[in-house]
Amino acid sequence: MSNPFRLVRLGQAAALIVPAVIVTACSGTDQASIEPTSSIRAALTGDAGSDGATSDAGLITISGTVADSQSPQAGITITLSGSADAQVVTNVSGTYSFSVKPGGSYSLTAAGSNNYFAPPFHSCLTVTPSIVNLNNLTASTTVNFVGSGTDPILNCAPAASTGATSGSLTLSGQVTSGGQPVAGVRVSLNGNAQGYRTTDETGSYSFAVNPGSYSVNPSGVCGSLSPSVVNLNNLRANTTQNFTGTSCPPAPLTLCPTFDALFSAPEPASCNTVSTTSCAFGREFSWEGAIVGDYIFVENSGDCRFGLWNLPPIVNDFTSYGFSQWNESLNLFALQLFGCSLYGNLTGPLEISSLIPPDLLRAGLTFTTADVSALEDEYVAAINQGLADFGLAPITAAQTTAIRAQLDYAASRLPGLISSSKLSYSNCP
């Protein structure tokens, strides 16, 4: 069964934008203007032949990119004001460009609200500082905006790790539960160096530090972690510190190599046991639209349980923008579900907003346990459909149980989940 929705990956929006200004003189030829997306909303003021932002010859350019620590950011609104007023939206390469007359003074801002995914999606982007001033501009200028954030589900790409990246000693360990690795645990380091790591699908973390005194504290994911904090005073040698969790989500599955082969991901054998940026990129792009696409197809193939999901207030999730955004979230969800973390960083694991579109949660819509159970049914069916597309048998009963357990854990994190056997948005009799 083929799926009609095969969508390209769109960039995530950044959460914190910090501009870095680089002025470059041009000799003879201005920098080439980059065509913005069709989502442009421009408001030119004054005579276009005198002080408006135009594409006439003899002008200079204000251009640049918006990117977070991992990828370009599409859909960021760049506003130009001062001697000329205009507004553009960054394209899929995260680039933007204005053409202006030399000698003018301008202000430049970047914002993520009403971005490429609107309606109804908005990024959680915050701009600091809020404005870049370019006074008496005489040469083409590059203003690159750099973002950081903490929530990939809401279009903010987190740093895979922070701090403690150089030193003569290694402080490392593993988080396990019942002998199985626990992914997604935040391990914080304090003392002579500060930083954090998020355990990967093997439950591992590692810091590079110099001799000194430190404390290591695991948090999140599990109901409890033991020890809760470890003090390492006067550290002088490489040290291993492991933690044990209780009431943790099920261990990540080991289906990554199987799906890599099915979807022709060019992964080396090392990707079967470790998490790296290259492994995650290969999986995200090679798995694109496979399981995720089948999920959307199964959910929208006449199932009465989701009939009213095509009507307000949820209808926007079935626009092209909605599918694109949901597809991105579900790719992340699939990678986490199978223990193949995105960009080497698990942030949940299994944020429920990957299963229910995040804009619906932000809109304050409520969902029942019956809604989530139905979504779980569809997701398991989509995994089996993805296998069937390649002529393979469905997942085993044990794998199904493990997947359902992970989805149940994700459902427990849904804000305001109502315990009810009634579907909220169903057209079933």
Secondary structure, DSSP 8 states (H G I E B T S, - for coil): ---S----------SEEEEEEEE---SSS--------TT------S-TTTTS----TT-EEEEEEEE-SSSB-TT-EEEEEESS-EEEE--TTSEEEEEE-TTEEEEEEEE-TT-TTTTT-----EESSS-EEEEEE-S-EEEEEEEEBS-GGGT--B-SEES-B--SEEEEEEEEETTEE--S-EEEEEESS-EEEE--TT-EEEEEE-SEEEEEEEESSSSEEESS-EEEEEE-S-EE--EEEES------S-HHHHHHHTT----GGGGT---HHHHHHHHHHHTTSHHHHHHHHHTSS-GGGGGGGSTTSGGGGSHHHHHHHHHHHHHHHHHHTT--GGG--SSSS-GGGTS-HHHHHTT---BHHHHHHHHHHHHHHHHHHHHHTT-----HHHHHHHHHHHHHHHTTSTT-B--SS-SS----
